[in-house]
Amino acid sequence: MKLNRINFLLLALPFVIIGCKKRNEENAANATAVKTNIVLTNDQMKGISVEPTANVPLAEEFAAVGEVSFDENNVVRVYPIVSGTVEKVNVSLGDYVQRGQLLATLLSTDIATFQRDYNVAKEDLNVADKNMARSNELYTSGMISEKDFADAKKEYANALSDFNEKKQILELYGGSSDRLDAMFRVVAPRSGYIVERNINEGTQIRTDNNTAIFTISDLKTVWIWANVHESDMGKVKEGDKVSVTTIAYPDKIFKGTIKKIGTMLDPASRVIRVRSELDNANGLLKPEMFATVIITSQTSGKVLAIPQKALILENNIYYAMRETGPNTFEKVHVLTGKRFNEMTEITGGLNNGDKIIVEGSLFALTAFNLK
């Protein structure tokens, strides 16, 4: 009897095992089904943005070494127009100046000459004016001929013309009829920052010096010159996007586009100069800064790509949150390819037109894992 019971148990054991296995599989399937989707509340959706995936032009990125420079369209260089000795410099490098502000003063023999000529012309005009008045009285009374009166008028006209000429020359060189001090005043021709200063008190100035004494720029925009190697020249065209980082601000990325590609290749370094223009309203970028320039070159081919911020890395696997219904999302394992222009190529896991979370993807995945 006992033996029969054992035999029965042995015969029933496989069915018991199969039943247990089936129940475990069902439980696992049910658990998976529970974990497949997450439903977010309307309040949670306020911080979520959903966008459809799309095929975009493939872009290739490569790095180039560059430097920050002035925007030559917004820069003024002040050159000496008289000889003399610098008496005082009123501004320092980096100062912001207003148009017409006094930058420096020079003691100049040229100004002294212009002031002397002006004074001589002024006295000659006074004499000619008095002669004109006397001649007018004599002519009216018939005591001089019409020819003598005409000569007096001509002398007055010549004296007036000479006076106006000397006055204009004096004012052109910064002098004034009210100040006879042989002083030349350098004033700012426009508002902006002093980005170059090449004089100090006591500096001797000559008009044949081709070096600017001041350079003024507003620095609201700057140029970035990148050195592109000959092997990468075919990848670059005007309008390509650039991302610029500097040593001073390694975590800040400045965006711009390529405006100009040089026409001459440097024979020594085998590079060509490429110019980009960046907005610099906050004044962070300074001329002569070194920069790393990431150039994004677009091609005619298109690939499925999504914004990099839509991807979440978990256990060395990339995921995205795909919409399956109103406020409902599922966690999808995606395969990635190239990265370009803040986009990532998708080679598996998503199809063109799938709607995914872009803003707030990390929050949604965290809520999914805690569910």
Phi and psi in degrees as a GROMACS rama.xvg file:
@    title "Ramachandran Plot"
@    xaxis  label "Phi"
@    yaxis  label "Psi"
@TYPE xy
-62.168  -39.4932  LYS-2
-63.5641  -39.9813  LEU-3
-63.9702  -38.0416  ASN-4
-64.8754  -39.9988  ARG-5
-64.1574  -43.5149  ILE-6
-61.7845  -38.4422  ASN-7
-64.6494  -43.0374  PHE-8
-63.1534  -40.6325  LEU-9
-63.2879  -39.1083  LEU-10
-69.2281  -33.6694  LEU-11
-81.9113  -18.1669  ALA-12
-58.1915  -45.4055  LEU-13
-58.4876  -39.643  PRO-14
-66.4102  -36.7901  PHE-15
-64.0516  -43.6589  VAL-16
-63.2786  -44.0362  ILE-17
-62.0457  -41.0454  ILE-18
-64.3082  -42.7828  GLY-19
-63.3465  -43.0718  CYS-20
-62.3835  -41.131  LYS-21
-64.4387  -41.75  LYS-22
-64.2166  -39.3795  ARG-23
-62.5428  -41.4509  ASN-24
-64.7544  -40.7334  GLU-25
-63.9944  -41.1784  GLU-26
-63.0925  -41.6098  ASN-27
-64.0514  -41.8251  ALA-28
-63.8278  -41.5233  ALA-29
-64.3293  -40.8698  ASN-30
-63.3153  -40.7212  ALA-31
-64.0718  -41.9397  THR-32
-61.9543  -36.2898  ALA-33
-67.1638  -36.7815  VAL-34
-86.785  -2.13253  LYS-35
-69.8009  -42.45  THR-36
-122.946  159.309  ASN-37
-135.042  138.503  ILE-38
-109.398  123.832  VAL-39
-98.7744  146.287  LEU-40
-75.7772  167.077  THR-41
-63.5408  -35.8439  ASN-42
-64.9539  -41.4734  ASP-43
-66.8096  -30.4707  GLN-44
-72.311  -13.2932  MET-45
-63.9165  -29.2827  LYS-46
-97.9591  13.6665  GLY-47
-114.257  136.004  ILE-48
-123.304  133.651  SER-49
-115.267  131.262  VAL-50
-134.202  148.614  GLU-51
-79.1546  147.765  PRO-52
-74.8422  156.39  THR-53
-155.534  159.712  ALA-54
-82.6062  127.238  ASN-55
-125.047  158.168  VAL-56
-60.2936  131.191  PRO-57
-69.3216  137.533  LEU-58
-125.665  146.42  ALA-59
-112.387  132.366  GLU-60
-107.106  140.84  GLU-61
-149.563  155.368  PHE-62
-100.845  149.522  ALA-63
-141.325  151.36  ALA-64
-86.0626  136.546  VAL-65
-144.353  -175.077  GLY-66
-149.684  154.318  GLU-67
-86.5966  139.212  VAL-68
-139.01  170.691  SER-69
-66.0941  152.412  PHE-70
-81.7724  105.418  ASP-71
-64.2233  -14.609  GLU-72
-80.4984  -12.7396  ASN-73
-128.036  40.1213  ASN-74
-133.504  143.294  VAL-75
-128.198  130.432  VAL-76
-107.812  129.579  ARG-77
-100.413  118.131  VAL-78
-106.547  153.506  TYR-79
-72.032  133.572  PRO-80
-111.512  -0.757885  ILE-81
-137.355  159.05  VAL-82
-89.3369  154.249  SER-83
162.175  -170.536  GLY-84
-117.219  132.039  THR-85
-68.3989  121.232  VAL-86
-91.2677  -40.7214  GLU-87
-154.585  140.462  LYS-88
-112.989  123.964  VAL-89
-97.1351  -7.45519  ASN-90
-130.014  158.335  VAL-91
-116.64  165.084  SER-92
-60.7533  129.888  LEU-93
96.0469  -10.9111  GLY-94
-68.3851  146.456  ASP-95
-94.3051  128.64  TYR-96
-122.28  151.715  VAL-97
-95.6604  153.801  GLN-98
-57.3968  131.665  ARG-99
89.0486  -4.76468  GLY-100
-71.1926  141.944  GLN-101
-71.7299  122.825  LEU-102
-98.0701  -41.3715  LEU-103
-161.944  162.69  ALA-104
-126.241  141.199  THR-105
-123.445  135.189  LEU-106
-85.2071  114.635  LEU-107
-130.432  131.027  SER-108
-70.0785  -26.1801  THR-109
-62.6787  -44.2341  ASP-110
-64.7703  -38.2415  ILE-111
-60.1447  -40.7953  ALA-112
-64.9049  -44.4718  THR-113
-63.3298  -37.3429  PHE-114
-69.3121  -38.4631  GLN-115
-63.8782  -45.6433  ARG-116
-60.8526  -38.1149  ASP-117
-64.3207  -44.7245  TYR-118
-63.446  -40.767  ASN-119
-62.4966  -45.3141  VAL-120
-64.3606  -34.229  ALA-121
-67.0365  -44.1063  LYS-122
-65.7673  -40.2862  GLU-123
-61.9839  -37.9047  ASP-124
-67.7901  -37.8924  LEU-125
-61.8705  -43.6593  ASN-126
-64.2489  -44.3549  VAL-127
-64.9545  -34.3255  ALA-128
-67.0221  -43.2252  ASP-129
-65.5734  -42.2197  LYS-130
-62.1018  -37.7905  ASN-131
-64.8854  -43.1477  MET-132
-63.7457  -42.0692  ALA-133
-66.9053  -41.7196  ARG-134
-64.2571  -35.5843  SER-135
-64.278  -39.9768  ASN-136
-66.9305  -44.1237  GLU-137
-65.8088  -37.9551  LEU-138
-69.1199  -37.0693  TYR-139
-65.2064  -36.9539  THR-140
-84.607  -1.66076  SER-141
80.4822  19.9366  GLY-142
-92.102  -13.6111  MET-143
-130.515  158.499  ILE-144
-78.787  167.723  SER-145
-64.5164  -33.4028  GLU-146
-65.0182  -43.6203  LYS-147
-63.6746  -37.0331  ASP-148
-67.2946  -37.3195  PHE-149
-66.1519  -38.6211  ALA-150
-63.7995  -38.2653  ASP-151
-64.4609  -41.1738  ALA-152
-64.7719  -38.2822  LYS-153
-65.8971  -42.3942  LYS-154
-62.084  -39.7751  GLU-155
-64.8707  -42.734  TYR-156
-62.8278  -41.4444  ALA-157
-64.6838  -41.7683  ASN-158
-65.1055  -39.419  ALA-159
-66.1958  -41.5369  LEU-160
-64.2999  -43.2014  SER-161
-65.1727  -38.9288  ASP-162
-62.8971  -46.8591  PHE-163
-61.5443  -38.4557  ASN-164
-64.1945  -47.6148  GLU-165
-66.0948  -34.5942  LYS-166
-66.9631  -42.8377  LYS-167
-64.2517  -40.6112  GLN-168
-63.2467  -43.6063  ILE-169
-61.7877  -44.4442  LEU-170
-69.1163  -35.4988  GLU-171
-60.364  -35.7176  LEU-172
-93.5769  17.7891  TYR-173
83.808  6.60459  GLY-174
-85.7368  173.223  GLY-175
-146.289  145.167  SER-176
-68.1615  -18.1181  SER-177
-88.2012  -14.6481  ASP-178
-125.651  109.503  ARG-179
-107.724  68.1528  LEU-180
-119.433  9.2779  ASP-181
56.5561  31.2234  ALA-182
-110.149  128.546  MET-183
-99.6302  127.873  PHE-184
-106.911  120.164  ARG-185
-89.2756  119.167  VAL-186
-117.447  156.355  VAL-187
-73.7098  123.504  ALA-188
-75.7949  -14.0605  PRO-189
-157.077  165.831  ARG-190
-81.2839  148.459  SER-191
158.026  -171.916  GLY-192
-93.7508  145.125  TYR-193
-79.0062  104.315  ILE-194
-100.304  -12.8143  VAL-195
-144.542  137.734  GLU-196
-141.046  119.641  ARG-197
-119.157  22.0101  ASN-198
-134.06  154.49  ILE-199
-136.071  169.759  ASN-200
-60.7958  131.005  GLU-201
94.6651  -7.53948  GLY-202
-64.9186  134.68  THR-203
-86.7397  126.692  GLN-204
-108.761  134.743  ILE-205
-126.319  144.373  ARG-206
-69.9697  -19.2212  THR-207
-88.924  7.17116  ASP-208
-78.9168  123.645  ASN-209
-93.5452  14.7898  ASN-210
-98.2205  130.46  THR-211
-67.3916  138.852  ALA-212
-82.0722  -28.9793  ILE-213
-140.03  148.352  PHE-214
-127.022  128.385  THR-215
-119.588  130.959  ILE-216
-143.322  145.809  SER-217
-81.4362  -17.2388  ASP-218
58.8523  17.0015  LEU-219
-69.4006  -26.8715  LYS-220
-131.289  148.384  THR-221
-130.988  160.101  VAL-222
-101.811  142.547  TRP-223
-114.783  118.409  ILE-224
-98.3988  118.863  TRP-225
-110.013  140.585  ALA-226
-96.7644  105.285  ASN-227
-97.1165  126.492  VAL-228
-68.0587  155.431  HIS-229
-56.6404  -35.9907  GLU-230
-68.0663  -18.3355  SER-231
-105.536  2.42102  ASP-232
-60.6683  -37.2907  MET-233
-68.3471  -13.699  GLY-234
-90.3117  -9.27381  LYS-235
-107.73  136.558  VAL-236
-146.445  159.786  LYS-237
-62.0293  137.71  GLU-238
99.5462  -13.6614  GLY-239
-63.3539  146.101  ASP-240
-82.918  149.047  LYS-241
-130.367  147.745  VAL-242
-121.748  124.609  SER-243
-116.921  131.787  VAL-244
-124.661  153.566  THR-245
-127.598  163.799  THR-246
-64.9943  -35.8673  ILE-247
-67.9676  -34.0324  ALA-248
-130.968  72.2881  TYR-249
-65.7636  -23.1589  PRO-250
-96.1124  0.0586514  ASP-251
-108.94  131.842  LYS-252
-110.192  126.114  ILE-253
-102.349  132.432  PHE-254
-104.814  145.796  LYS-255
-165.92  -172.66  GLY-256
-133.992  155.789  THR-257
-75.231  124.402  ILE-258
-102.563  -30.0071  LYS-259
-150.202  135.7  LYS-260
-114.654  127.273  ILE-261
-60.737  159.072  GLY-262
-104.023  -10.626  THR-263
-117.259  134.5  MET-264
-92.6703  130.824  LEU-265
-66.9818  121.276  ASP-266
-68.8468  -23.3846  PRO-267
-85.8561  -50.6178  ALA-268
-90.9959  -12.2917  SER-269
58.7559  42.7487  ARG-270
-126.427  158.98  VAL-271
-120.562  143.536  ILE-272
-87.0998  129.154  ARG-273
-121.133  129.172  VAL-274
-107.679  132.237  ARG-275
-120.585  155.707  SER-276
-117.494  127.739  GLU-277
-119.993  143.864  LEU-278
-72.1511  133.641  ASP-279
-136.429  43.4865  ASN-280
-61.9021  -28.7212  ALA-281
-83.6207  -6.15348  ASN-282
71.9508  19.2574  GLY-283
-73.1865  -37.2258  LEU-284
-82.7628  129.619  LEU-285
-116.979  143.145  LYS-286
-56.2339  143.735  PRO-287
81.7311  -0.826659  GLU-288
-66.1376  141.218  MET-289
-79.3424  147.79  PHE-290
-142.345  150.665  ALA-291
-104.875  123.488  THR-292
-111.773  117.588  VAL-293
-96.1146  114.956  ILE-294
-98.8564  127.56  ILE-295
-105.02  110.08  THR-296
-102.955  120.731  SER-297
-85.8552  150.288  GLN-298
-119.112  177.012  THR-299
-80.3045  -20.4116  SER-300
-74.3423  151.729  GLY-301
-120.999  147.188  LYS-302
-137.869  158.903  VAL-303
-74.7119  124.746  LEU-304
-145.515  151.581  ALA-305
-130.952  158.726  ILE-306
-59.4322  142.683  PRO-307
-61.1693  -30.7033  GLN-308
-71.3217  -10.3698  LYS-309
-82.5584  -12.2862  ALA-310
-93.2828  142.143  LEU-311
-124.976  128.857  ILE-312
-93.5237  122.977  LEU-313
-138.582  117.687  GLU-314
54.8707  44.1107  ASN-315
63.2195  21.2215  ASN-316
-126.011  136.562  ILE-317
-89.9549  136.417  TYR-318
-128.425  157.49  TYR-319
-136.294  155.68  ALA-320
-103.364  110.581  MET-321
-98.6585  137.647  ARG-322
-76.5751  131.836  GLU-323
-116.857  -8.96857  THR-324
-178.191  -178.853  GLY-325
-57.4558  119.474  PRO-326
60.5238  16.0717  ASN-327
-118.014  133.787  THR-328
-139.827  154.588  PHE-329
-124.885  151.672  GLU-330
-85.7369  123.16  LYS-331
-122.001  128.95  VAL-332
-78.1628  123.962  HIS-333
-119.142  151.124  VAL-334
-103.554  133.038  LEU-335
-111.432  156.813  THR-336
-123.528  -125.247  GLY-337
-74.1379  152.432  LYS-338
-110.267  136.289  ARG-339
-159.307  136.36  PHE-340
49.1541  46.1547  ASN-341
64.9735  18.9992  GLU-342
-119.248  156.914  MET-343
-128.606  129.937  THR-344
-69.0911  137.888  GLU-345
-110.125  120.306  ILE-346
-105.159  -4.40845  THR-347
-173.154  150.067  GLY-348
103.702  -25.4812  GLY-349
-132.359  154.233  LEU-350
-117.53  159.784  ASN-351
-60.6332  127.646  ASN-352
98.8959  -12.2689  GLY-353
-62.398  137.982  ASP-354
-93.022  129.303  LYS-355
-130.274  160.403  ILE-356
-78.9253  128.303  ILE-357
-103.329  -59.8583  VAL-358
-89.9136  126.21  GLU-359
91.9474  15.7408  GLY-360
-65.663  -37.4335  SER-361
-65.8152  -40.39  LEU-362
-61.5542  -43.9901  PHE-363
-65.3901  -39.663  ALA-364
-68.6221  -38.4288  LEU-365
-62.9784  -43.3951  THR-366
-63.4029  -36.3526  ALA-367
-65.0446  -43.9904  PHE-368
-69.7429  -26.711  ASN-369
-86.6201  -5.24177  LEU-370
